[in-house]
Amino acid sequence: MSNDIQVQSPTPTSPADQWQELVHKIDRHVQGELGQLTGGMSHIHGMLVYLDWLSHLMVSPGKQLDVVKGTLEDAQQAAANLMQANPSATCCTDPRFSTPAWQHWPYNLYAQTFQVMERAWDRATRDVPGVSHKHENVATFAARQWMDVFSPSNVPWMNPDVVNATQDEHGLNLFRGALNWVDDLHRIAHKLPPAGVDQFTPGENVAITPGKVVFRNHLIELIQYSPTTEKVHAEPILIVPAWIMKYYILDLSPQNSLVKFLVDQGHTVFMISWRNPTSADRDLGMENYRVDGIMAAIDTISAIVPERKIHSVGYCLGGTMLEIAAATMGRDGDERLGTITLFAAQGDFTEAGELLLFINHSQVNLLEAMMAEQGVLQGSQMAGAFKLLHTSDLIWSRALKDYMLGQRDKPNDLMAWNADTTRMPARMHSEYLNKLFLHNDLATGRYEVNGAPIWFTDIRIPCFAVGTISDHVAPWKSVYKLHLLPLDITFVLTSGGHNAGIVSEPGHSKRHFQIRHRAADERYIAPERWQAEAPHQEGSWWPAWENWLVAHSSGLTALPRMGLPGQKKKLPDAPGDYVHEQ
């Protein structure tokens, strides 16, 4: 591992420096403890948003009248729907109130009254004169979260499905729900995985594609997968997953493993498995992940398969780091990459979706204080923010099933992977939030590598990019910004979200996608026009991507060696050791 890029804080020498260091430590400690109490959310930023919204609403009588008028009209329409027992009422289109029982009195009254209030709050937090755009988005988001808390679907005696189940089962559903609740509390207290997911273990029933770890340093294990064909395509594939979670989302069960799919099509596949950092790794930064991660993997692959271009693939944050590495290699004249593929990866963070609601100077300061105390950002702390983006699906609907209906969803491999969280080094996460999210250095030419800025236009290799239609982490229009660059790009927009849209194996039901190629010298078109004009296809996008890889390869060749020549250090078989670290 490269230690020369780690920066230690200088020891204060003068009394003034020592005093400032003490002041800094006191503030960081207090703010870190506060962050633990608030779940990592900045209460100060919340108060500023509230004051901005409320003070401007109070001096906007026209907006107040508009809210009252709209609410009265909604209430009038709801009353008409109730009087006519209108089956096309809006409660039928809300998944929380979609079962037939919600169409009967008094439950239809509960549902429609709630929706009138929900739309009133949405109207009250939007288009208030003088409120900043970002504060407006936060206020609307917060109002939606609070309204979700009071939804009648979450109140047992106001939810007909719960009432009917309780009558039919004589309360056994509530008894089972209480047991589920106690079990969940026990698991949280003892830091155990969610119920059922422990039946999925890497190396046993997930992450079981045969292979071998061929390189290891302090940060990564590089896995080379065993071929299953007599010959392979000449150019190897390097996959760079995000280190926010474990790598094996791309090698789940055999039927939905992207790695197995590629190997069975005759590709030589290498995968980075990131180490789960501890507090001792607090000084690992973005540059460590580039040098000791991606570049170390490229060096190893070039030694195993010499004189071959590499098909590089990056997913989420791994894709962002791959863009940084590819731009640096282009700037420095390193031509070892043949193509670049990006799965739900962003380089420009100006439209990074609802995740931006949690990224501001106050929030980042609080997170940095927490990480200063811990050395890392815990996976559970990060998972909480992601859950807030989908409260209806990830919190309330689960509470309804588990605790009110007494039903446990049968866990699957994707759920098990999602529960297998990792940590983030303090320095790396601070650099990521500040340089990318807050200041967007990467998209504005201010991001420096080795003392000089890098720019995306130095990436001159063909690009294949995938965006997913319902992605709240990397919205597809943000991923689409790659079209602003003079790239030869093939873009795919697929159904699903940030994870399920990528794990989209052939044969997966209800999958569809759009795909379109643009040459480097063609003019830019807006994403809305692209979406309207790009051809639609049913099924998985994986075969289309694999065909693209073949089209950018140089033919079949003999099987490559497994591992580095002359390797004496004994390394484990896939999935390696790092994937098991908790």
C-alpha positions in Angstrom: 0.0 0.0 0.0 1.2 3.5 -0.8 1.8 5.3 2.5 3.3 8.5 1.0 -0.1 10.0 0.2 -1.4 9.7 3.8 -1.4 13.0 5.5 -1.1 13.2 9.3 -2.1 16.3 11.2 1.0 18.3 12.2 1.7 18.4 16.0 1.0 21.9 17.3 4.2 23.5 18.6 3.3 27.1 19.8 0.9 27.7 22.7 -1.5 29.4 20.2 -1.5 26.3 18.0 -2.0 24.0 21.0 -5.0 26.2 22.1 -6.6 26.0 18.7 -6.1 22.3 18.5 -7.8 22.0 21.9 -10.7 24.1 20.7 -11.0 22.0 17.6 -11.0 18.8 19.6 -13.7 20.0 22.0 -16.0 21.0 19.1 -15.4 17.8 17.2 -16.1 15.7 20.3 -19.4 17.6 21.1 -20.5 17.5 17.5 -19.6 13.8 17.2 -21.6 12.9 20.3 -24.5 15.0 18.9 -24.3 13.2 15.6 -24.6 9.8 17.5 -27.8 11.1 19.2 -29.4 12.4 15.9 -28.4 9.4 13.8 -26.0 11.5 11.8 -28.6 14.1 10.8 -27.9 17.8 11.3 -30.6 19.3 13.4 -29.2 22.8 12.7 -29.7 22.4 9.0 -33.2 21.2 9.6 -34.0 24.3 11.7 -32.6 26.6 9.0 -34.8 24.9 6.4 -37.8 25.2 8.6 -37.2 28.9 9.3 -36.6 29.7 5.6 -39.8 28.0 4.6 -42.0 29.2 7.4 -40.9 32.8 7.4 -41.4 33.1 3.6 -44.8 31.4 3.8 -45.9 33.8 6.5 -45.3 36.8 4.3 -46.9 35.2 1.2 -50.7 35.6 1.6 -51.2 34.8 -2.0 -49.5 31.4 -1.6 -51.5 30.8 1.6 -54.8 31.5 -0.3 -53.6 29.1 -3.1 -52.9 26.3 -0.5 -56.4 26.8 1.1 -58.1 26.9 -2.3 -56.4 23.8 -3.5 -57.1 21.9 -0.3 -60.8 22.9 -0.4 -61.0 21.7 -3.9 -59.3 18.4 -3.0 -61.7 18.0 0.0 -64.7 18.6 -2.2 -63.5 16.1 -4.8 -62.9 13.5 -2.0 -66.4 14.1 -0.6 -67.8 13.5 -4.1 -65.9 10.3 -4.4 -67.1 9.1 -1.1 -70.7 9.9 -1.9 -70.5 8.1 -5.2 -68.3 5.3 -4.0 -66.1 6.2 -6.9 -63.8 3.3 -7.7 -61.4 5.6 -9.6 -60.7 7.6 -6.5 -57.1 8.5 -6.0 -56.8 6.1 -3.0 -57.0 3.2 -5.4 -53.8 4.3 -7.2 -51.8 4.7 -4.0 -50.2 1.3 -3.2 -50.8 1.9 0.5 -54.5 1.8 -0.1 -54.8 -0.5 -3.1 -56.5 -3.5 -1.6 -60.3 -3.7 -2.0 -60.9 -3.3 1.7 -59.8 0.3 1.5 -62.8 1.1 -0.8 -65.3 0.5 2.0 -66.5 2.8 4.8 -65.0 4.1 7.0 -61.6 3.2 5.6 -62.1 5.0 2.3 -62.8 8.1 4.4 -59.5 7.6 6.3 -57.5 7.2 3.0 -59.0 10.1 1.2 -58.8 12.5 4.1 -55.1 11.6 4.6 -54.4 12.1 0.9 -56.1 15.5 1.0 -53.8 16.5 3.9 -50.8 15.0 2.1 -51.4 17.1 -1.0 -52.0 20.2 1.1 -48.6 19.8 2.8 -47.0 19.1 -0.6 -48.6 22.2 -2.0 -47.6 24.3 1.0 -43.9 23.4 0.7 -43.5 24.0 -3.0 -43.2 27.3 -4.9 -43.1 29.5 -1.8 -41.6 32.8 -3.0 -38.2 33.5 -1.6 -37.3 29.9 -0.4 -34.1 28.6 -1.9 -34.5 25.7 -4.3 -32.6 23.3 -2.1 -34.4 24.3 1.1 -37.7 23.8 -0.8 -36.7 20.2 -1.8 -35.7 19.5 1.8 -39.0 20.9 3.2 -41.1 18.9 0.7 -39.1 15.7 1.5 -39.4 16.3 5.3 -43.2 16.9 5.0 -43.6 13.7 3.1 -41.7 11.8 5.8 -43.9 13.2 8.5 -47.0 12.4 6.6 -45.9 8.9 6.1 -45.7 8.5 9.9 -49.4 9.4 10.2 -50.7 7.4 7.3 -53.8 5.4 8.2 -52.1 2.3 6.7 -49.6 2.5 9.6 -52.4 2.6 12.3 -53.6 -0.9 13.2 -57.3 0.1 13.9 -57.5 2.3 10.8 -56.0 -0.3 8.4 -58.8 -2.7 7.2 -56.2 -5.4 6.2 -54.9 -5.4 9.8 -58.4 -5.3 11.3 -59.6 -8.2 9.1 -56.5 -10.3 9.7 -56.9 -9.7 13.5 -60.6 -10.8 13.3 -59.8 -13.9 11.1 -56.8 -15.0 13.2 -58.2 -14.0 16.6 -55.2 -11.8 17.2 -52.5 -14.3 16.4 -51.2 -12.0 13.7 -50.5 -9.4 16.4 -48.9 -12.0 18.6 -46.6 -13.1 15.8 -45.9 -9.4 15.1 -44.9 -8.8 18.7 -42.5 -11.8 18.6 -41.0 -10.4 15.3 -40.6 -7.0 17.0 -38.8 -8.5 20.0 -36.6 -10.5 17.7 -35.7 -7.4 15.7 -34.8 -5.5 18.9 -32.6 -8.3 20.0 -30.8 -8.4 16.6 -30.3 -4.6 16.7 -29.0 -4.7 20.3 -26.5 -7.5 19.5 -25.6 -6.2 16.0 -26.9 -9.3 14.4 -28.1 -9.5 10.7 -31.8 -9.2 9.9 -33.9 -12.4 10.3 -33.3 -14.9 7.6 -30.4 -13.3 5.8 -27.8 -15.4 7.7 -28.8 -18.3 5.5 -26.8 -16.6 2.7 -23.1 -16.9 3.2 -20.4 -15.8 0.7 -18.6 -18.9 -0.7 -21.5 -21.2 0.2 -24.6 -20.1 -1.7 -23.7 -16.6 -2.9 -20.4 -15.5 -4.4 -19.7 -19.1 -5.5 -18.4 -18.6 -9.0 -15.1 -20.6 -9.0 -11.9 -18.5 -9.1 -8.8 -17.5 -7.1 -7.4 -14.5 -5.4 -4.4 -13.6 -7.5 -3.3 -10.4 -5.7 -3.7 -8.9 -2.3 -2.7 -5.7 -0.5 -4.0 -3.8 2.5 -7.0 -2.5 0.5 -8.0 -5.1 -2.1 -8.1 -8.7 -3.0 -8.2 -9.2 -6.8 -10.1 -12.3 -7.9 -9.5 -14.0 -11.2 -12.4 -16.3 -12.2 -11.8 -19.8 -13.7 -12.8 -20.1 -17.3 -15.6 -22.4 -18.4 -15.0 -22.4 -22.1 -12.2 -23.9 -24.3 -11.2 -20.5 -25.6 -11.7 -16.9 -24.3 -12.0 -13.5 -25.7 -8.5 -11.9 -25.8 -9.3 -8.8 -23.7 -9.9 -9.4 -20.0 -12.6 -7.6 -17.9 -11.8 -5.8 -14.7 -14.9 -5.0 -12.5 -14.5 -2.2 -9.9 -17.5 -2.4 -7.5 -18.4 0.2 -4.9 -16.7 -0.2 -1.5 -19.8 1.1 0.2 -21.1 -2.5 0.1 -19.5 -5.9 -0.6 -18.6 -6.8 -4.2 -20.8 -9.9 -4.5 -23.9 -8.1 -5.7 -22.4 -8.8 -9.1 -21.9 -12.5 -8.1 -25.0 -13.4 -6.2 -26.6 -16.8 -6.8 -25.6 -18.7 -9.9 -28.8 -17.8 -11.8 -28.3 -14.1 -11.3 -24.6 -13.7 -11.2 -23.2 -11.2 -13.7 -19.7 -12.7 -13.2 -20.9 -16.3 -14.1 -22.8 -14.9 -17.1 -19.6 -13.3 -18.5 -17.4 -16.3 -17.7 -19.8 -18.6 -19.5 -19.7 -16.3 -22.5 -16.0 -16.8 -22.8 -14.7 -13.7 -21.0 -11.7 -13.6 -18.5 -13.1 -11.8 -15.5 -11.2 -10.1 -12.7 -13.1 -8.6 -9.7 -11.9 -6.2 -7.0 -13.0 -7.3 -3.5 -12.5 -4.3 -1.2 -11.3 -4.7 2.4 -13.7 -3.5 5.1 -11.8 -0.7 6.8 -11.5 -0.2 10.5 -10.7 2.8 12.6 -7.0 2.2 12.0 -7.6 3.0 8.3 -9.0 6.5 9.1 -6.3 8.2 6.9 -7.0 6.2 3.7 -8.1 8.7 1.1 -9.5 8.7 -2.4 -6.0 8.5 -3.9 -5.4 5.3 -1.9 -8.4 3.8 -3.6 -7.2 4.8 -7.0 -3.6 3.7 -6.6 -3.8 0.7 -4.3 -7.2 -0.3 -5.7 -7.7 0.2 -9.4 -4.1 0.8 -10.5 -2.8 -2.1 -8.5 -5.5 -4.3 -10.1 -4.6 -3.0 -13.6 -0.9 -3.7 -13.0 -1.7 -7.2 -11.9 -3.9 -8.0 -14.9 -1.3 -6.6 -17.3 1.2 -9.0 -15.8 -1.2 -12.0 -16.1 -2.5 -11.1 -19.5 0.3 -9.0 -21.0 -0.1 -6.8 -24.1 -3.9 -6.9 -23.9 -6.3 -4.0 -23.6 -8.6 -4.2 -20.6 -12.4 -3.8 -20.6 -12.9 -1.7 -17.4 -16.2 -1.8 -15.5 -17.3 0.4 -12.6 -20.4 0.2 -10.5 -21.7 3.2 -8.4 -18.8 4.7 -6.4 -16.5 2.2 -8.1 -17.6 3.7 -11.4 -16.8 7.2 -10.2 -13.3 6.1 -9.1 -12.9 4.3 -12.4 -13.7 7.6 -14.2 -11.0 9.3 -12.1 -8.5 6.5 -12.9 -9.3 6.5 -16.7 -9.0 10.3 -16.9 -5.7 10.2 -15.1 -4.5 7.4 -17.4 -5.6 9.4 -20.5 -3.8 12.5 -19.2 -0.6 10.6 -18.6 -0.6 8.6 -21.8 -1.4 5.2 -20.2 -3.3 3.2 -22.9 -4.0 -0.1 -21.1 -7.8 0.4 -21.0 -9.7 -0.6 -24.1 -13.2 0.3 -23.1 -15.0 1.7 -20.0 -18.4 0.5 -18.8 -20.3 2.4 -16.0 -23.2 1.0 -14.1 -25.3 3.7 -12.3 -22.1 5.8 -11.8 -21.9 9.6 -11.7 -19.1 12.0 -12.6 -21.2 15.2 -12.3 -23.0 15.6 -9.0 -25.1 18.6 -9.6 -28.2 16.5 -10.1 -27.4 13.6 -7.8 -31.1 13.1 -6.7 -32.6 13.0 -3.3 -29.3 12.0 -1.7 -28.2 15.6 -2.1 -30.8 16.5 0.5 -28.5 15.0 3.1 -25.4 16.6 1.8 -24.7 20.2 2.9 -22.0 21.9 4.9 -23.7 21.5 8.2 -24.3 17.8 7.5 -20.8 17.1 6.3 -19.4 18.9 9.4 -21.4 16.6 11.6 -20.4 13.5 9.8 -16.7 14.5 9.9 -17.0 15.0 13.7 -18.5 11.5 14.0 -15.8 10.0 11.9 -13.1 11.8 13.8 -14.4 10.0 16.9 -14.9 6.6 15.2 -12.3 6.7 12.4 -14.9 5.4 10.0 -18.5 5.9 9.0 -20.4 2.8 10.1 -22.4 1.0 7.5 -25.6 1.2 9.7 -25.3 5.0 9.7 -25.1 5.1 6.0 -27.9 2.6 5.5 -30.2 4.8 7.6 -29.9 7.7 5.1 -30.7 5.3 2.2 -33.7 4.0 4.0 -35.1 7.5 4.3 -35.2 7.8 0.5 -37.7 4.9 0.5 -39.6 5.0 3.8 -42.8 3.6 2.3 -41.0 0.5 0.9 -38.1 0.0 3.4 -39.7 1.1 6.7 -43.5 1.4 6.9 -44.5 -1.4 4.5 -42.1 -3.7 6.3 -43.4 -2.7 9.7 -47.0 -3.3 8.5 -46.1 -6.9 7.3 -43.8 -7.8 10.1 -45.5 -6.3 13.2 -49.1 -5.8 12.3 -49.8 -8.8 10.0 -47.2 -11.0 11.6 -45.7 -11.9 8.2 -42.0 -12.2 7.5 -40.8 -11.7 3.9 -38.8 -14.7 2.7 -35.3 -13.3 2.4 -33.4 -13.5 -0.9 -29.8 -13.1 -2.0 -30.2 -9.4 -2.8 -31.7 -8.7 0.6 -28.9 -10.6 2.3 -26.3 -8.6 0.4 -28.0 -5.4 1.3 -27.7 -6.3 5.0 -24.0 -7.0 4.6 -22.8 -3.4 5.2 -19.3 -2.0 5.2 -17.6 1.0 6.7 -16.0 4.0 5.1 -12.6 5.5 6.1 -13.0 9.0 7.6 -10.6 10.7 5.2 -12.0 9.0 2.1 -15.6 9.8 3.0 -14.8 13.4 3.8 -13.0 13.9 0.5 -15.8 12.2 -1.3 -18.5 14.4 0.2 -16.5 17.7 -0.1 -14.8 17.3 -3.4 -17.5 15.5 -5.3 -20.9 16.3 -3.7 -20.4 19.7 -2.2 -18.0 21.3 -4.7 -18.3 19.0 -7.8 -14.6 19.3 -8.4 -14.6 16.3 -10.7 -17.0 17.8 -13.3 -15.4 21.3 -13.1 -11.8 20.4 -13.8 -10.7 21.1 -10.2 -10.0 17.6 -9.1 -6.3 17.0 -8.9 -4.2 13.8 -9.1 -0.5 14.0 -8.4 -0.7 17.7 -8.2 -2.3 18.4 -11.6 -6.0 18.5 -12.5 -7.7 15.8 -14.6 -10.5 16.2 -17.1 -13.0 13.7 -18.6 -12.1 14.7 -22.1 -8.9 12.7 -21.7 -11.0 9.6 -21.7 -10.9 8.7 -25.4 -12.1 5.0 -25.3 -15.6 3.7 -26.1 -18.0 3.9 -23.3 -21.1 1.8 -22.3 -23.2 3.4 -19.6 -26.3 2.1 -17.7 -28.9 4.2 -15.9 -31.9 2.8 -14.1 -35.3 4.4 -14.3 -36.1 4.5 -10.6 -32.6 5.2 -9.2 -32.6 7.5 -6.2 -28.9 7.2 -5.6 -27.6 7.9 -9.1 -30.6 9.3 -11.1 -30.4 8.2 -14.7 -30.4 11.8 -16.0 -27.3 12.4 -13.9 -25.6 9.3 -15.4 -26.7 10.6 -18.8 -24.5 13.6 -18.4 -21.8 11.5 -20.0 -23.3 12.6 -23.3 -21.9 16.1 -22.6 -18.5 14.6 -23.3 -17.1 13.8 -26.8 -17.4 10.1 -26.1 -18.3 7.2 -28.3 -21.1 6.1 -26.0 -23.8 3.4 -25.9 -26.3 4.3 -23.3 -28.9 1.9 -21.7 -31.9 3.0 -19.6 -33.3 -0.1 -17.8 -36.2 -0.8 -15.6 -35.6 -1.2 -11.9 -33.6 0.8 -9.3 -30.0 1.3 -8.3 -29.5 -2.4 -7.4 -32.3 -4.4 -9.0 -31.8 -2.6 -12.3 -28.2 -3.8 -12.5 -28.9 -7.3 -11.3 -31.1 -7.9 -14.3 -30.2 -11.4 -15.5 -31.7 -13.0 -18.7 -35.1 -14.6 -17.9 -35.9 -12.1 -15.1 -39.6 -11.3 -15.5 -40.9 -7.8 -16.3 -37.5 -6.5 -17.4 -37.2 -4.0 -20.3 -34.7 -1.4 -21.5 -33.9 1.2 -24.0 -30.5 1.4 -25.8 -29.0 3.8 -28.3 -25.5 4.5 -29.6 -24.0 7.9 -30.2 -20.7 8.4 -32.0 -18.2 10.8 -30.5 -18.7 13.5 -33.2 -22.5 13.4 -33.0 -24.5 16.3 -31.5 -25.9 16.2 -28.0 -29.6 15.5 -27.4 -31.5 16.1 -24.2 -32.4 13.1 -22.0 -36.1 13.6 -22.4 -35.7 13.4 -26.2 -33.4 10.4 -25.9 -36.0 8.6 -23.7 -38.8 9.4 -26.3 -36.8 8.2 -29.3 -34.5 5.3 -28.1 -35.8 1.8 -29.1 -37.4 -0.3 -26.5 -36.5 -3.9 -25.9 -38.0 -6.6 -23.6 -35.8 -8.6 -21.3 -32.3 -8.2 -19.8 -29.7 -5.7 -21.1 -26.9 -8.1 -20.2 -26.7 -9.8 -23.7 -26.7 -6.4 -25.4 -23.7 -5.3 -23.3 -21.9 -8.6 -23.8 -22.4 -8.2 -27.6 -20.9 -4.7 -27.3 -17.9 -6.2 -25.4 -17.4 -8.8 -28.1 -17.6 -6.1 -30.8 -14.8 -4.2 -29.1 -12.6 -7.3 -28.6 -10.0 -8.8 -31.0 -11.2 -12.4 -31.1 -10.7 -15.7 -29.3 -7.5 -16.9 -27.8 -6.1 -19.7 -25.6 -6.9 -19.7 -21.9 -4.7 -17.3 -19.8 -2.7 -18.4 -16.9 -4.3 -18.3 -13.5 -2.4 -15.8 -11.3 0.8 -14.0 -11.5 3.8 -15.8 -13.0 6.1 -17.0 -10.2 3.6 -16.2 -7.5 4.9 -17.8 -4.3 2.6 -16.3 -1.7 -0.3 -18.6 -1.0 -3.7 -16.9 -1.6 -7.2 -18.2 -1.0 -9.7 -19.3 -3.6 -12.7 -17.1 -4.4 -14.4 -15.3 -2.8 -11.3 -14.6 -0.7 -11.0 -13.4 2.9 -11.9 -9.7 2.7 -15.5 -10.4 1.8 -16.0 -12.2 5.2 -14.8 -9.2 7.2 -17.4 -7.6 9.4 
